[in-house]
Amino acid sequence: MRIARFSIDGNVAFGAVEGDPTGPGGLEGLVIDIIKGIPFADFELSGTKVPADKVRLLPPVLPNKVVAIGRNYADHAAELGNEVPPVPWAFFKPSTSVIGHGDPIVYPSFSNEVHHEAELAVVISRLCREVPRERVKEVILGYTCANDVTARDLQKSDVQFTRAKGFDSFCPIGPHIDTEIDPANVIVETRVNSDLRQSGSTSLMIYPCAFLVRWISRMMTLLPGDVISTGTPSGVGPLVGKDTVEVSVTGIGVLRNPVHAAQA
């Protein structure tokens, strides 16, 4: 099932996307069956359907926290001149950085080097802590696309990543959650103005999704709707005003966002 969160006529709801949003038409021609309730508990499909291209897609969840993983692909670590960390390199992106499909990435006025970073993201389904290996699937609602937008010049100048990765609009996620894909070997890609910039398989992750859920849950309680962004393959690069950046993951679809130049 593909679960979207959307607004229509001033109302916000979850729904199941019917059809294949990974095709060239995106959501055009598809419908969303409105869910009775929320996807973090037992729910039913209402049978009330709305055209997918007539609603405003919202971030598929509003996470309490986004836990992001750095240097989880050896080729990406190498392209920035970094070593592969001996344990997962985790940092936070604030909930205020989260935006959805179609929302603008706003270029900060005091950065001159903002980069895209395409990632597969895990969405947590229930409150959990110290998750054992055999129960990882029980705490995962599904997977979505993420863009770990980064002010690279600020990342280089600061000791830690909070400022470089925490700006409003620096965490696009969406367009929806896929509850059925196998995350072990899907292709993560970025296109900027239709030009392919990044393409890598999750099979090259140093720390796979299930390991990350277990490892993070040993440190902190994960809540329904929390997001784990699992790292980016090589090929990160700059964004400028008026660009359109697209992050895609096999089986999920395309997360598309325009880039707005810094305001003087």
C-alpha positions as CSV (number, residue, x, y, z in Angstrom):
1,M,0.0,0.0,0.0
2,R,1.1,3.6,-0.7
3,I,-0.1,6.0,2.0
4,A,-0.3,9.7,1.2
5,R,-1.1,12.6,3.5
6,F,-2.9,15.5,1.7
7,S,-5.2,18.5,2.0
8,I,-8.3,19.1,0.1
9,D,-10.9,21.9,0.7
10,G,-9.1,22.9,3.8
11,N,-9.2,19.4,5.3
12,V,-6.2,17.1,6.0
13,A,-6.4,13.4,5.6
14,F,-4.5,10.2,4.9
15,G,-5.3,8.0,2.0
16,A,-4.2,5.0,0.0
17,V,-2.9,5.8,-3.5
18,E,-4.4,3.6,-6.1
19,G,-2.4,2.9,-9.3
20,D,1.3,3.2,-10.0
21,P,2.8,6.6,-9.1
22,T,6.2,5.5,-10.3
23,G,5.2,5.9,-14.0
24,P,6.0,8.9,-16.2
25,G,2.7,10.6,-15.3
26,G,3.4,10.7,-11.6
27,L,0.1,11.1,-9.7
28,E,-1.8,12.3,-12.8
29,G,-4.8,10.0,-13.4
30,L,-4.5,8.2,-10.0
31,V,-6.9,8.3,-7.2
32,I,-6.6,8.4,-3.4
33,D,-9.0,6.4,-1.2
34,I,-9.4,8.3,2.0
35,I,-8.5,6.4,5.2
36,K,-10.8,6.2,8.2
37,G,-8.4,7.0,11.0
38,I,-4.6,7.2,10.9
39,P,-2.1,4.7,9.5
40,F,-0.4,4.2,12.9
41,A,-3.4,2.2,14.2
42,D,-6.0,-0.1,12.7
43,F,-7.8,1.7,9.9
44,E,-10.2,1.1,7.1
45,L,-10.5,2.5,3.6
46,S,-13.6,4.7,3.4
47,G,-14.3,4.1,-0.3
48,T,-14.4,7.9,-0.8
49,K,-12.0,8.6,-3.6
50,V,-10.4,11.8,-4.8
51,P,-8.2,12.5,-7.9
52,A,-4.6,12.5,-6.8
53,D,-3.7,15.4,-9.0
54,K,-6.5,17.5,-7.5
55,V,-5.1,17.5,-3.9
56,R,-2.1,19.2,-2.3
57,L,0.3,16.5,-1.1
58,L,1.7,17.2,2.3
59,P,4.7,15.6,4.0
60,P,3.5,12.0,4.5
61,V,4.2,12.3,8.2
62,L,4.9,15.1,10.7
63,P,7.9,13.5,12.6
64,N,8.7,14.3,16.2
65,K,12.3,13.8,15.0
66,V,14.3,13.0,11.9
67,V,17.4,10.9,12.6
68,A,19.8,11.2,9.7
69,I,22.8,9.0,9.0
70,G,25.9,10.4,7.5
71,R,28.6,8.6,5.4
72,N,26.5,5.4,5.0
73,Y,27.8,4.8,1.5
74,A,31.6,4.4,1.1
75,D,31.6,6.2,-2.3
76,H,29.9,9.3,-0.8
77,A,32.3,9.4,2.1
78,A,35.2,9.2,-0.3
79,E,33.9,11.9,-2.6
80,L,34.0,14.4,0.3
81,G,37.4,13.2,1.5
82,N,36.1,11.4,4.6
83,E,36.7,8.0,6.1
84,V,33.9,5.5,6.7
85,P,32.9,5.8,10.4
86,P,33.3,2.7,12.6
87,V,29.7,3.1,13.8
88,P,26.7,4.9,12.2
89,W,27.2,8.6,12.2
90,A,23.9,10.0,13.4
91,F,22.6,13.6,13.6
92,F,19.2,15.3,13.8
93,K,17.2,17.4,11.4
94,P,14.6,19.5,13.1
95,S,10.9,18.8,12.5
96,T,10.6,22.4,11.2
97,S,12.9,21.4,8.3
98,V,10.3,19.0,6.9
99,I,8.4,19.9,3.7
100,G,6.5,17.8,1.2
101,H,6.3,17.1,-2.5
102,G,6.1,20.4,-4.5
103,D,7.0,22.6,-1.6
104,P,10.0,25.0,-2.2
105,I,13.5,24.5,-0.9
106,V,14.5,28.0,0.3
107,Y,18.1,29.0,-0.2
108,P,19.5,30.6,2.9
109,S,20.8,34.1,2.4
110,F,24.2,33.4,4.1
111,S,25.1,30.2,2.2
112,N,26.7,30.0,-1.2
113,E,26.8,26.2,-1.6
114,V,23.6,24.2,-1.0
115,H,23.7,20.6,-2.1
116,H,21.1,17.8,-2.7
117,E,21.4,14.4,-1.0
118,A,19.0,11.8,-2.2
119,E,18.1,9.2,0.5
120,L,15.8,6.3,1.3
121,A,13.9,7.1,4.5
122,V,12.3,4.7,7.1
123,V,9.0,5.7,8.7
124,I,8.4,4.3,12.2
125,S,4.9,2.9,13.0
126,R,4.8,2.6,16.7
127,L,6.5,3.7,20.0
128,C,9.5,1.5,20.4
129,R,12.8,1.2,22.2
130,E,15.6,-1.4,22.1
131,V,14.0,-3.2,19.2
132,P,15.2,-6.8,18.9
133,R,16.3,-8.1,15.5
134,E,13.2,-10.3,15.0
135,R,10.8,-7.5,15.6
136,V,12.2,-4.7,13.4
137,K,9.6,-5.2,10.7
138,E,6.8,-4.7,13.3
139,V,8.0,-1.1,14.0
140,I,8.4,0.0,10.4
141,L,5.3,1.5,8.7
142,G,7.1,1.8,5.4
143,Y,9.6,3.8,3.3
144,T,9.7,7.1,1.5
145,C,12.0,9.4,-0.4
146,A,14.0,12.1,1.4
147,N,16.4,14.9,0.4
148,D,19.0,15.7,3.1
149,V,19.5,19.2,1.8
150,T,22.8,20.6,3.1
151,A,24.5,24.0,3.2
152,R,27.9,22.5,2.4
153,D,29.9,25.6,3.1
154,L,28.4,25.9,6.6
155,Q,29.0,22.1,7.1
156,K,32.7,22.6,6.4
157,S,33.0,25.6,8.7
158,D,31.0,24.3,11.7
159,V,32.1,21.6,14.1
160,Q,28.8,19.8,13.8
161,F,26.0,19.6,11.3
162,T,23.0,21.3,13.0
163,R,23.1,24.6,11.1
164,A,24.1,23.2,7.8
165,K,21.3,20.7,7.7
166,G,18.6,22.3,9.9
167,F,17.3,25.2,7.9
168,D,13.5,25.4,7.3
169,S,12.7,23.4,4.1
170,F,16.0,21.4,4.2
171,C,14.2,18.0,4.7
172,P,11.8,17.3,1.8
173,I,10.1,13.9,2.3
174,G,7.5,12.1,0.2
175,P,5.5,11.9,-2.0
176,H,4.0,9.1,0.1
177,I,4.9,6.0,2.2
178,D,5.3,2.6,0.5
179,T,4.5,-0.1,3.0
180,E,5.7,-3.1,0.9
181,I,9.0,-2.4,-0.8
182,D,12.1,-4.4,0.2
183,P,14.7,-1.7,1.1
184,A,17.7,-4.0,0.6
185,N,18.3,-3.3,-3.1
186,V,16.5,-0.3,-4.5
187,I,17.9,2.5,-6.6
188,V,18.1,6.0,-5.1
189,E,18.5,8.8,-7.6
190,T,18.6,12.6,-7.9
191,R,17.8,14.6,-11.0
192,V,18.2,18.3,-11.2
193,N,16.4,20.0,-14.1
194,S,16.0,16.4,-15.5
195,D,19.7,15.8,-15.5
196,L,20.8,12.7,-13.6
197,R,23.1,13.6,-10.7
198,Q,23.0,10.6,-8.3
199,S,22.3,6.9,-8.8
200,G,23.1,4.2,-6.3
201,S,21.8,1.0,-4.8
202,T,20.8,0.6,-1.2
203,S,22.7,-2.7,-1.4
204,L,25.8,-0.6,-1.0
205,M,24.8,0.8,2.4
206,I,27.3,0.2,5.1
207,Y,24.6,-0.1,7.7
208,P,21.2,-1.3,6.3
209,C,17.8,-0.1,7.4
210,A,17.0,-2.9,9.9
211,F,20.4,-2.4,11.6
212,L,19.8,1.3,11.9
213,V,16.4,0.9,13.5
214,R,17.8,-1.4,16.1
215,W,20.9,0.7,16.7
216,I,19.0,4.0,17.0
217,S,16.4,2.5,19.3
218,R,19.1,1.5,21.7
219,M,19.8,5.2,22.2
220,M,16.4,6.8,22.1
221,T,12.7,6.0,22.0
222,L,11.3,6.2,18.5
223,L,7.7,7.5,18.1
224,P,5.1,6.8,15.5
225,G,5.9,9.0,12.4
226,D,9.6,9.4,13.3
227,V,11.8,9.3,10.2
228,I,15.3,7.7,9.8
229,S,17.1,9.1,6.7
230,T,19.6,6.4,5.8
231,G,22.4,8.2,3.9
232,T,23.2,9.2,0.4
233,P,25.1,7.6,-2.5
234,S,27.8,9.6,-4.3
235,G,27.1,12.4,-6.7
236,V,25.9,15.1,-4.3
237,G,26.1,18.5,-5.9
238,P,24.9,22.1,-5.9
239,L,21.5,23.6,-6.2
240,V,20.7,27.1,-7.3
241,G,17.6,29.3,-7.5
242,K,15.0,28.2,-10.1
243,D,16.3,24.6,-10.1
244,T,13.9,21.7,-9.8
245,V,15.3,18.8,-7.8
246,E,13.8,15.3,-8.0
247,V,14.6,12.4,-5.7
248,S,13.3,9.0,-6.7
249,V,13.5,5.5,-5.1
250,T,12.6,2.4,-7.0
251,G,9.0,1.3,-6.2
252,I,8.1,4.5,-4.3
253,G,8.0,7.3,-6.8
254,V,9.4,10.8,-7.3
255,L,9.8,13.6,-4.7
256,R,9.9,16.9,-6.6
257,N,10.8,20.3,-5.2
258,P,11.6,23.7,-6.7
259,V,14.5,25.7,-5.3
260,H,13.9,29.4,-4.4
261,A,16.8,31.7,-4.5
262,A,17.8,33.6,-1.4
263,Q,15.9,36.8,-0.7
264,A,18.0,39.9,-0.6
